[in-house]
Amino acid sequence: MTRLLFILVLTGFSSGVFCQFVSKGKIEYERKTNQHALMNEEYAWDRAAKNSLPKFVTFYFELSFDKHKTLYKRGRAPETRQNVYWGLFDGDNIIASDLDIAQSIVQKNIFGNAYLITDSIRKIDWKIGEEIRNIAGFDCRKAVGRIMDSIVVIAFYTDEILASGGPESFAGLPGMILGVAIPKMHTTWYATRLQLTEVSEKDLTPPRRGDKFSGPEFRQKIQTIVREFGKGYENIQWQMML
């Protein structure tokens, strides 16, 4: 990229209008969860937690990408320390996606145990709508899909970023997903900024730590965990399989 073109791209970004398609870089996402909504009033522990914990908790994540691969992991720490409900899903997951072969390698930490899951990228039957929302300087189109049979996912994507990826395990739209809302999980993910930077193979290296599982094996493992720990865990099993 010539110096002049680089300046034009930066100028376009600062004004919210891009002069060219983006093929690599890093995106920061803000994940916000209403943790009070995850609490069950039937349990005394949850009632006490609602009185002592903040309603919303926020975490930041970073997605490195090029046209072929993405890597999603925990980003910078929040500005203030947050007390988190026990049922809130772990933020230390690392998700590496190979978009060319539709495969992901995911490192998940659940109750102190590390799992390394190799699976196909989740297929979502997206329905693309007409609504447009500006997120991090990009005009993004709305799409609605379902995961795990019954969980509705609302996404906003831009075709100005060429990789068809997104936060967590969301992908499959004609461009990068910059916004996600899952009402059932009371959680949203929204991009806050894009960093135009070189992305090396090291930046996209899949995780390697954890007991190895295939996708179907891991989903069966989650069902076993939920049965062993009891009814209180049914409300968070979707978070563990996200």
Order of alpha helices (4+ residues) and beta strands (2+ residues): alpha-beta-alpha-beta-beta-beta-beta-beta-beta-beta-beta-beta-beta-beta-alpha-alpha
